Amino acid sequence: MRRKEEVTGQSMAPAEQSAGLPHFSLLGGPLHRFGTQLGLVRADTNTLPLGMVIGAILGGVWVILNLTRGENPFVLSNAATLTRLFLAIPLLFLSETILGPRLTQFIGSVVRSGIVPGEALPRFSALIKRVTDRQNGWVPDVVCLAGALTLTWIMPQLRGLRLNWGVQDPIFVAPTLAQGWYWIVCLTVFRFLLLRWVWRLCVWTFVLWVLSRMPLRLQPSHPDGVAGLGNLEVVHEHFAPLILNISVVLASSFAVDIAAGTLTVEEVYPRLGVVLILDAVLFIGPLMFFLPKLAACRVQGIIDYADLSERYARTFEAKWFHTRSPTNEPLLGSPDIQSLADLGAGFNRVRDMRWVPMGKALLVRLMIAAILPFLPLLLFKYHIITLSTKLITRLIGL
């Protein structure tokens, strides 16, 4: 009777859990609701129009203020400014548009698949509800806005300047309207949006940390090779636009410094290494939380499959090889041989199980997103024709 209840409970748990799980989303807050009211947030997840409008307003005003003074804003020295306003801000909203639904889907999938068992559901549901309620509240946006305003206030001091626009930098001696608009308004908004993503990354990392410490029902023989957590790797592939955004902003800043002669292309290489390490910590590091559980699952799976394989192999040999156990069953087409092969394949699958829900494809995609924006910096060192000649020469082996 007890065994029947256990089986019934396991078969019904995923559906029951999915029905009782609160909706999870890292999107929300005053800005999100304001964009929804303006019709700039579509289907509650597509926030790209909101980001494009914000970037266009900030960048458009900055361009107009420069043009009214007879200055050309579209020069290399303004590359970092143009990138932040017209590219980076929309990319931040594109990142949440792409990633938001994937995070929601993953949380639902770990419940529907039964990875989160019934006894852990109340705790998990409480966590999801608490996180979602906080994301929909005012606190995250207020904290991020306060942080952005604080940075705007103290950055001149960090640059060795006075808050009343000191005398060490011409920009701060007699700032134009365009410069004041960018340094006070545009950068504050950009930092606010960037800090919102820092907050979300911290929240997502916390959710994965709590999830990794729950009594998860993992399956060592799962076809995804990570005991049923393969969907998590797919989720983190969608962090690529955010990584691309970080590299775009940094690469544009480096381009301005290289053009000004304060930085060389060679000095970018160690900085790129730091960027790759930072990206790995932020977007790969949280996956390491599951290493102890996946390692233990693999070891236990090998023990279980080794025991099952030993018992099956002994029975198989007793049936087909021992003369004391004759059988009239034809050898050709016998399901015993196919079952032995399937058992061997299952054992190999468990033995090859990964300890972290991460594969080469994830690393390659994230690395490409991080490195790609830095490639144009090579044009400062090599002429396009020279660079193309070298690449072709290497390609054909000369």
N, C-alpha and C positions, 0 to 999 in steps of 0.2 A: 504494500500500500504506500509506504513511504517512497519507494523507488518510483512508483507511478506518479506521485505528486511532484517529485523532482523533475521527471521528464516533462510533465505537463507544464510546470513552471518555467522550464527552460524554453519550451516551444512558444509559450505565450509572452515571455518577458520582453522581447524586442518590440512587439506591437504595443504592449502596455506602456513600456518606457517611452517610446516615441510619442505616444499620445499625451503623456503627462509632462514632457520636457518643455520648459519655457523656450520661446523663440530667442535665439542667440544672434547678436549683431554687435560689431564694434562701431557701427555707424550710429549717429544720433547727436543730440546736443542742440543748443540754440541756433548755431549756424546752419546745421542740417535742416532744422524745422523752418528756418527763415527761407532757405532755398526751396523747400517744398512749397511754401506759401506763394513764392514768386513763380512757381512752375519750372524752376531750374533744376530740380531733382526729380528724375523720372523713375517710376516704379519703385521708389523708396531706396534704390541702390545706385542708380546712374547719376552721379554727381558731376560728371565731366562738364555739362553746360554751365554749372555754377562756377567751376574753376576757370573756364574760359572767359566768363563775364568778369570775374574778379581780376584776372590777369590783364584783360583788355582795358578795363577801367584804369587800373593802376599804371599800366604801360602807356596807354593812350594819353593820359594827363601828362606823364613825364615827357613823352615825345612832343606834345604840343607846347609845353613850357620851354623846351629846348629850341624848338623852331621859332617861337616868338622872339627869342634872343638872337636869331640868325645863326644858331649853332646846329651842326649836323649830328644828330644823335646816333646815326648808324655808322659808327666808326669802331675800329678794333678796340680802342681803349674803353668802350662801353659794352664790350661783349658780355661781361659778367652780369651787368645790369639788364641788358636785353634778354639774356638767358633766364635769369630769375623770374622776370615779369611775364614774358611771353611763352616760355617753355616749361620752366620748373613748376610754376604754380598750377597750370593745367595738368602736368604730369602727376602731381600729388593727388589730384582728384581722380585722374584716370586710374591710379594705383588702387584707390579705395573702391572705385567702381568695379575693377576686375577682381580684386581680392575679397571684398566684403561678402559676396554670395558664396565664395568657396569656403570661407571660414564657417559660415552658417551651415553649409552642406556637410562639412566634416563633423561638426558637433552632433548633427542629427544622425550621421552614419554610424558613429561609434555607439550610439544608443540602439538604433535599429538592428545593427549586426550582432548585438549582444555582447560587445566588448566590455561595455560598462554593465556589470551584473546588477540584478534587481536590488540586492542589499546595499549597493553603493549609489543607487539612483537618487534617493532623497538628498544626499550630500552633494551630488553632482548637479541636481536641479537647483538646489539653493545657491550654488556657486554661479551657475549661469544666470539666474534671476538677479543676483546681486550685481554681477558685472554689467548686465544689460541695463538695469535701472540706473547705475552710476553713469553709464555712457549716455543715457538719455537725459541726465540731469545737467545742471549748470556748472557743477564743480569742475569737471575736466577743462571745459573751454575757458572758464574764469582763471583757473590756475595757469593754463597755457598763455592766455593773454597777459596775465601778470608777469610771467616769465619773459615774454617778448618785450613788454614795456621796460622791464628791468634791464634787459640787454641793450635796448635802445638808449637807456639812460647812462649805463656804465661803459659802453663800448668806447666813447671818446676818451674816457679816463684810461681804459686799457691801452689805447693807442698813444698815451702820453699827452692827451689833450685836456682842455678844460671844458666843462659843460656849457660854458658861455661862448663856445666856438673860439678856442684859443688861437695862438699865433704860429703854431708849428706846422700847420697844413693849410695851404691856400683855400682848400674847400671849406674849411671851418672858419677862416678869417672873415670872408665876406660871401657866405653861401648864396647862390642864386636860388630862385624859387624851385627850379628843377632839382637842384641838389638837396634842398631842404625837403621837398616832397619825397624824394627817394630815400634819404637817410632816416627821416622821421616816420613817414607813412608807409612807404612800400616795404622797407626792410622790416618794420614792425609786423605788418601783415604776413610777410613771408616767414618770419621767425615764428609767429603764432601758428601758422599752418604746419610748419616743420615740427614744432613742439607737440602738436596734436598727434602727429605720427609717432613721435617718441613715446607719448602716453599710450597709444594703442599697442605699440610693440611691447611695452612693459606689461600691459594687461594680457595680451596674447601669450607672452612668456609665462605669466603667472598661471593662466588657465592650463597650459601644457604641463607646468610643474605639478599642479594639483592633480591633474589627470594621470600623470605618470606614477603618482604615489597611491593611486586607488588599486584595489584588488581586481585588476583587469582580467578578463577571460580571453587570453591569447591562444591562438592555434598555430603550433609550430609548423604544421604541414600546409599552411595557407598558401595558395598559388602566388600571392604577391611577394613572397620571400621575406616578409617582416611580420609574420604572425597576425595579419589583418590590419596593420597600420600603414599599408601602402598608400592609402589616400592622403595621408599626412605629407608624404613626399610631393604628391601632385599639388597640394595646397601651397607648399613653400616654393614651388616653381613660379607661382603667380606673384611672388615678391620681386620678380625681375624688373618690372617697370619702376618700382621704388628704388632699387639698386641703380638702375639706369639714371634715374633722376639725380641721385647723389653724385654720381660720376660726372654727369653733364655740368652740374653747378661747379664742382671742383675743377674740371678740365677748363671751363671757360675762365675761371679765376686765374688758373695757371697760364692760360694763353695771354691774358692781359699782362701778367708779370713778365712773361718771356718777351713780349713785344716791347715792354718798357725797359728791358735789360736788367731787371732785378732778379731774374731766375733763368737758369739754363735748362735745356731739355734733359740733360743728364741728371739734374737734381730732381726731376719729376719721377724718376724710376723708384727711388726709395719711398717717395710719397705714395706712389701707386701701390707699393707693397703694403704700406700701412692701411690704405683703403681696402685692399683685399682681406687683410686680417680683420679689420673692423666689420666688413660685410660678413665674414665667416662667423664672427662672434654673435652678431645680431640675428642673422637669418639661418645659420646652421647650428649654432650653439644650443638653442632650445631643443633641438631634436635629440641631443645627447642625454636629455633627461630620461629617455626610455631605454638607455643602454643596459642598466642593471636588470630590468625586467625582461628585455629581449634576450639577454645573455642567459639568464636563468631559464627562460622558456626553451631556448635552444638546447641547453644541457638536459633538461627534463624530457624534452622531445626525443633526443637521441637515446636516452635511457629507455623510454617507453617503446620506441620503435625497435631498438635492439632486442628488447625482451620479446616483443611480438614477432620479430623476424626469426629469433632463435626458436621459438615454439613452432612457428609455421614451417621453417626449414626442417626441423626434426620430424614433424608430421609428414612433410612432403617426401623426405628421404625414406621414411618408414613405409610409405605407401608404394613408392616407385622403384626403390633400390633393394630393399630387403626381400630376400626370397621367402621369408616366413609370412610376408603380407602380400600374397598374390592378388592381382586385380584383373578383371576382365574388361576394364574400361580402356578404350583405345587411347594410345598416347597422342596420336595426331589430333589436334584441335581440342585437347584437354584444357579446361579452364584453370586447372591447377597451375600450369606453366605460366599462363597470362597473369594469374594472381601473384605468383612469385615475382614476375617482372614488375608488376605494379607496386608491390611491396618494396622492392629495391629502389624504384624511382621515388617512392615516398620517403624512404630513409635518406636518399641522397638530397632530396629537397630540404629535409630537416637539417641535415648536416651542413648544407650550403646557406642556411638562413642567415641573414645579415643581423648585426647587433644594433644597428641604427637605421631608422627609416629614411635612408638616403642612399642614392646610387650615383653612378657616374654622370647620368643624364642631368640630374639636378645640379651637380657641381659645374658641369660644362655650361649650362644655360646661365647660371648666376655669374660665372666668371666672364662669359661673353658680355653680359649686361654691364659688368663693372669695368671691363677693359675697353670696350668699343669707343666710348666718348673720348678716350685719351689718344687714340690713334691719329687724329688730325694734328696733334701737337708735333708729330714727326715732320710735318711740312715746314716747321720753323728751322729744322736742321737739314733736311734734304729737299731739294727742289723736286717738284712732282715728276718731272721727266727722269731725273737721276734716280729717284725712289722706284719708279716704275721699271727702269732698266735693271736695277739691282734685283727686284723681285722676279722679273722674267728670267734673268740670268740664273738665279737660284733654282727657278722652276725647271728650266731645261737642263740644268746640271753643268753649266759652263763655269 
